[in-house]
Amino acid sequence: MNNLTTQASTIEEKKINIDGVSINYAKAGVGEHAVLLLPGAIGSIWTDFKPQIEFLNKEGLTIVAWDPPGYGKSRPPEKTFPKDFFRRDATWACNLMKILGFKKFSLIGWSDGGITSLILAATYPENVRKMIVIGTNAYITPGEMEIYEKLRDIKTWSERMRVPLIAIYGEKYFQDTWSNWIDAMRFIFENNNGNICKEDLCKIKCPSLIVHGEKDTMVFREHPDYLKAHIKNSKLEIFKAGAHNLHLKYSDEFNTMAYNYLLD
């Protein structure tokens, strides 16, 4: 177990068995309002949500962040991508929060973690208080599929993005898992008309904040508008200068907005 001291509290990081799988999570804060942070593809607690774990207000919130099985420190097992992997991860995530004692909780999901959040909120509406999704899509466009393929070789990634993930996974696991993720996206694109979870959006009952960067090149600008149109009781916030990782680059602004939204 690692205990890291921040300005306001101690961050506890450890593993727990969920449905026979060892899942790594970090937990901090003393607030009555619990929020689960869900990282993106090939991501982890610390690569995808470090500014949120360390600096979201821990008096009003209890923050939990997880490494989905196969990512980060939730290994073994290796990450697998069956056709229902988003739904599988949503069930694991919900069960994690229940076992930690949170029957009602909110979600902050980025990219793939946002997709998992959409499905979790739709499938377990009685458990979700509020939801924030960042750079999230319910379907894949042809142009996005082309971008994934161009990024298949991790050597084409920027050093800033590549090096931290190699440090976590090693080059082979990183490359193999990322390539397998692209194969999973292509399966959805070719066999389900690119539809990841469109049918789930109308089932979401919780208040939802859709956050998107105007300069996001991974998730096209049409997606936040689609989510806003199909999720009841949703709001849209566009970061004009933001790219796909806006919550990291503009963490102070994002954290303030997220805290105010969750506790409003």
Secondary structure, 3 states (H helix, E strand, C coil): CEEEECCCCEEEEEEEEECCEEEEEEEEECCCEEEEEECCCCCCHHHHHHHHHHHCCCCCEEEEEEECCCCCCCCCCCCCCCCCHHHHHHHHHHHHHHHCCCCCEEEEEECHHHHHHHHHHHHCCCCEEEEEEECCCCECCHHHHHHHHHCCCHHHCCHHHHHHHHHHHCHHHHHHHHHHHHHHHHHHHHHCCCECCHHHHHHCCCCEEEEEECCCCCCCCHHHHHHHHHCCCEEEEEECCCCCCHHHHCHHHHHHHHHHHHHC
